[in-house]
Amino acid sequence: MAAPVTPPNAPTDGLVVVDKEPGWTSHDVVAKCRTVFGQRRVGHAGTLDPDATGVLLVGLGRVTRLLRFLTALPKTYAAEVVLGVATSTLDASGEVTGEWDMTQVSIEEVREAARRLVGPIMQVPPMVSALKVGGRRLYELARAGTEVEREARPVVVHRFDVEPAGEPNVVHIEVACSSGTYVRSLAADLGVALGGGAHLRGLRRTAVGSFGVADARPVAALDGGAVLSPAEAMRDYAAVSVTADVAAEVAHGKVLGGDRLGVAGEGPWPLLDAEGRLLAVYQRHGHARAKPAVVLASAT
C-alpha cells in the first residue's frame, strides 16, 4: 500500500487516472485518494460499478470543478456477454430471470445484431444504475424491491465489436460509446435481438476519452508522480493560448468576444497562459461570445 503523500502547503490541483480494482466502489477510491494526497477536496468523473475494473478519473483540489467536462468524454469498454441467461441486474451478480437455448446462434448472427445497436439509440437506464429518480438512486430503490418508471435517454454507440470468447454461449465485446451509455443494457438488448436473453460479465473500462489503461495506476501505486496538471486534465478539448492582457480579463471572469479569444463553435475551450497553465474553461455565450464556465486563475 502506498504511503501517504506529505501534505503540501496548499492542496494539490490535478488529475489522477486510477485503474480501479474489483470490489472497490468509486466512492472507496475517492476516500483512499483523500488519504493518499492528504486533502478533502477529491471527486471522480463517471461511476464504475464495484464489480467493474478499469479507468476512473479522479480530480484533486480545483480540478474537481473540471470533472463535468471529463464525465462528458466518450468511454471505451471491454467485457463478455453470456448468451442464453438473463439476470435481474443484467450482469453476473444478479439472480437468473430467464434461460434460453442459444447454442445454435452463430458469431455472424451476434455481430449482425450488434451492428444494429450501433449509432444513436434510446436506452432505458437499468434499475441497478446510480441515476437518481425522485432524489434516490435507482440501485437503492432496487435493493428495497421497488421498480420505478425510467425514461429512455438518447445515447450513441460508436463501435460494438464482437469476437468469440472460446467458451460456449459467450462472446467478447468491445464498445465505444457516449457518456451515459449502460453496457449491461447493451448486453441484454443483444440477447433480446437474438431471440433470447443475455447478461454482462467482466466489465472493464479501458478508456475515458484519451485517458487509457496505459495512463492508469492501481490505488496502491498512487503518489505525487501520478498527478497530471489541470491543463493536462483538459487535453481532450481544443486549448487556446491567450496573451497576458486577455489572461488578466479571464482572471476576472469577463465575458469575451470569440474573435478576441480566437474561438468559434460551441466549446468548451481551455484557456492557457504563456507557460501552458490552465487559466479557465470558457463556453459559448450567445452569438460570437464566450463566458467562463470555470475560472482557476486568481485575479491580482
Secondary structure as UniProt FT lines:
FT   STRAND          14..20
FT   TURN            22..23
FT   HELIX           26..37
FT   STRAND          42..45
FT   TURN            50..51
FT   STRAND          53..60
FT   HELIX           61..66
FT   HELIX           67..71
FT   STRAND          75..83
FT   STRAND          85..87
FT   TURN            88..89
FT   TURN            92..93
FT   STRAND          96..99
FT   TURN            103..104
FT   HELIX           107..115
FT   TURN            116..117
FT   STRAND          119..123
FT   TURN            127..128
FT   STRAND          132..133
FT   TURN            134..135
FT   STRAND          136..137
FT   HELIX           138..143
FT   TURN            144..145
FT   STRAND          153..167
FT   TURN            168..169
FT   STRAND          170..177
FT   TURN            179..180
FT   HELIX           183..193
FT   TURN            194..195
FT   STRAND          198..208
FT   TURN            209..210
FT   STRAND          211..212
FT   HELIX           213..215
FT   HELIX           219..221
FT   HELIX           224..226
FT   HELIX           230..233
FT   TURN            234..236
FT   STRAND          240..241
FT   HELIX           244..251
FT   TURN            252..253
FT   STRAND          256..257
FT   HELIX           258..261
FT   STRAND          269..272
FT   TURN            274..275
FT   STRAND          278..284
FT   STRAND          289..295
//
